[in-house]
């Protein structure tokens, strides 16, 4: 009976392997993702300016708070 079971399972294995190969071929044939556009120097400068302003604001808020008790 084991010979009969292996004969019945063989088509399923062949189909599974065939589907795997087909999916690999279609995945490799697809369009490559386009890289993200590089930010302009003005955009980089704007992000840096906002981050710097936020940092200065946090430092001012920290300076305005009373010091925490020491350990």
Backbone as JSON, one array per atom type, in Angstrom:
{
  "sequence": "XXXXXXXXXXXXXXXXXXXXXXXXXXXXXXXXXXXXXXXXXXXXXXXXXXXXXXXXXXXXXXXXXXXXXXX",
  "N": [[0.81, -1.19, 0.0], [2.07, 1.2, 0.55], [3.48, 1.81, -1.75], [1.41, 2.47, -3.45], [0.39, 4.78, -2.2], [2.58, 6.56, -2.42], [2.62, 6.88, -5.16], [0.24, 8.19, -5.56], [0.74, 10.58, -4.23], [2.76, 11.78, -5.68], [1.91, 13.38, -8.0], [0.87, 15.63, -6.68], [3.13, 16.69, -5.45], [4.66, 17.35, -7.66], [3.04, 19.31, -8.8], [3.14, 21.26, -6.74], [5.88, 21.92, -6.73], [6.09, 22.92, -9.31], [4.42, 25.18, -9.12], [5.89, 26.69, -7.32], [8.21, 27.24, -8.8], [7.06, 28.69, -10.9], [6.1, 30.93, -9.48], [8.5, 32.04, -8.61], [9.64, 32.78, -11.06], [7.81, 34.71, -11.98], [8.03, 36.58, -9.96], [10.64, 37.48, -10.22], [10.5, 38.62, -12.71], [9.02, 40.88, -12.46], [8.48, 44.49, -12.27], [11.16, 46.47, -11.16], [11.35, 48.1, -7.99], [11.15, 51.62, -7.83], [13.68, 53.88, -6.82], [13.47, 56.06, -3.97], [12.92, 59.55, -4.42], [15.65, 61.8, -4.15], [16.07, 64.11, -1.48], [15.97, 67.67, -1.87], [18.59, 70.13, -1.42], [17.44, 72.36, -0.14], [15.22, 71.22, 1.14], [16.49, 69.52, 2.96], [17.86, 71.4, 4.49], [15.65, 72.76, 5.57], [14.47, 70.75, 7.18], [16.56, 70.36, 9.0], [16.7, 72.89, 10.18], [14.19, 73.0, 11.46], [14.48, 70.9, 13.29], [16.59, 71.88, 14.83], [15.43, 74.19, 15.94], [13.44, 72.99, 17.48], [15.02, 71.59, 19.3], [16.29, 73.74, 20.62], [14.02, 74.89, 21.82], [13.25, 72.83, 23.58], [15.48, 72.83, 25.28], [15.2, 75.36, 26.45], [12.78, 75.03, 27.82], [13.54, 73.06, 29.62], [15.43, 74.45, 31.12], [13.8, 76.27, 32.39], [12.39, 74.79, 34.22], [12.33, 73.81, 37.67], [15.26, 72.5, 39.3], [15.64, 68.97, 39.68], [15.44, 67.08, 42.72], [18.56, 66.06, 44.13], [20.32, 62.92, 44.25]],
  "CA": [[0.0, 0.0, 0.0], [2.92, 2.37, 0.56], [3.8, 2.12, -3.14], [0.24, 3.13, -4.03], [0.31, 6.12, -1.63], [3.61, 7.42, -3.0], [2.21, 7.16, -6.53], [-0.82, 9.19, -5.51], [1.28, 11.83, -3.73], [3.71, 12.34, -6.62], [1.38, 14.52, -8.78], [0.74, 16.8, -5.8], [4.47, 17.26, -5.26], [5.04, 17.96, -8.94], [2.27, 20.56, -8.93], [3.67, 22.22, -5.78], [7.18, 22.38, -7.22], [5.81, 23.74, -10.49], [3.9, 26.47, -8.68], [7.0, 27.44, -6.72], [9.05, 27.73, -9.89], [6.3, 29.73, -11.6], [6.06, 32.14, -8.66], [9.84, 32.64, -8.66], [9.83, 33.42, -12.37], [7.0, 35.93, -12.07], [8.55, 37.56, -9.0], [11.86, 38.05, -10.77], [10.2, 39.34, -13.94], [8.27, 42.09, -12.14], [9.21, 45.76, -12.31], [11.96, 46.78, -9.98], [10.84, 49.31, -7.34], [11.92, 52.83, -8.13], [14.22, 54.47, -5.59], [12.83, 57.29, -3.53], [13.64, 60.73, -4.91], [16.54, 62.39, -3.16], [15.6, 65.44, -1.08], [16.78, 68.8, -2.34], [19.31, 70.79, -0.31], [16.52, 73.23, 0.61], [14.42, 70.37, 2.02], [17.37, 69.07, 4.04], [18.09, 72.56, 5.35], [14.42, 73.03, 6.3], [14.34, 69.74, 8.23], [17.58, 70.62, 10.0], [16.3, 74.1, 10.91], [13.09, 72.66, 12.37], [15.01, 70.08, 14.38], [17.38, 72.75, 15.69], [14.5, 75.03, 16.7], [12.8, 72.13, 18.48], [16.02, 71.33, 20.33], [16.44, 74.97, 21.42], [12.82, 75.04, 22.63], [13.32, 71.85, 24.67], [16.48, 73.29, 26.24], [14.63, 76.49, 27.2], [11.78, 74.48, 28.74], [14.26, 72.35, 30.67], [16.07, 75.46, 31.97], [12.76, 76.95, 33.15], [11.9, 73.9, 35.28], [13.22, 73.76, 38.84], [16.09, 71.3, 39.28], [15.14, 67.81, 40.41], [16.25, 66.83, 43.92], [19.69, 65.16, 43.88], [20.33, 61.63, 44.97]],
  "C": [[0.86, 1.26, 0.0], [3.32, 2.78, -0.85], [2.64, 2.89, -3.78], [0.11, 4.56, -3.49], [1.35, 7.04, -2.25], [3.27, 7.77, -4.44], [1.12, 8.22, -6.55], [-0.29, 10.55, -5.05], [2.19, 12.52, -4.75], [3.13, 13.49, -7.46], [1.23, 15.79, -7.93], [2.08, 17.49, -5.59], [4.92, 17.96, -6.53], [4.32, 19.28, -9.14], [2.83, 21.62, -7.99], [5.01, 22.78, -6.24], [6.99, 23.28, -8.43], [5.29, 25.12, -10.12], [4.99, 27.32, -8.04], [7.9, 28.03, -7.8], [8.35, 28.85, -10.65], [6.27, 31.02, -10.79], [7.42, 32.82, -8.62], [10.07, 33.38, -9.97], [9.04, 34.73, -12.44], [7.49, 36.99, -11.1], [9.79, 38.24, -9.55], [11.59, 38.9, -12.01], [9.46, 40.65, -13.67], [9.13, 43.33, -12.22], [9.97, 45.96, -11.01], [11.39, 48.04, -9.32], [11.76, 50.49, -7.62], [12.45, 53.4, -6.82], [13.49, 55.76, -5.24], [13.61, 58.49, -4.06], [14.47, 61.34, -3.79], [16.02, 63.77, -2.78], [16.54, 66.53, -1.6], [17.53, 69.4, -1.16], [18.41, 71.7, 0.51], [15.65, 72.42, 1.57], [15.25, 69.91, 3.21], [17.6, 70.21, 5.02], [16.85, 72.87, 6.18], [14.2, 72.03, 7.43], [15.34, 70.0, 9.36], [17.21, 71.85, 10.84], [15.18, 73.8, 11.9], [13.59, 71.84, 13.55], [15.81, 70.93, 15.36], [16.48, 73.64, 16.54], [13.8, 74.22, 17.8], [13.76, 71.84, 19.63], [16.21, 72.55, 21.22], [15.23, 75.16, 22.34], [12.84, 74.07, 23.82], [14.35, 72.27, 25.71], [15.95, 74.44, 27.07], [13.61, 76.0, 28.21], [12.46, 73.77, 29.9], [14.92, 73.33, 31.64], [15.05, 76.16, 32.85], [12.22, 76.09, 34.29], [12.88, 73.92, 36.45], [14.03, 72.46, 38.8], [15.48, 70.18, 40.13], [16.03, 67.59, 41.63], [17.35, 65.81, 43.62], [19.59, 63.89, 44.69], [21.56, 61.5, 45.78]]
}
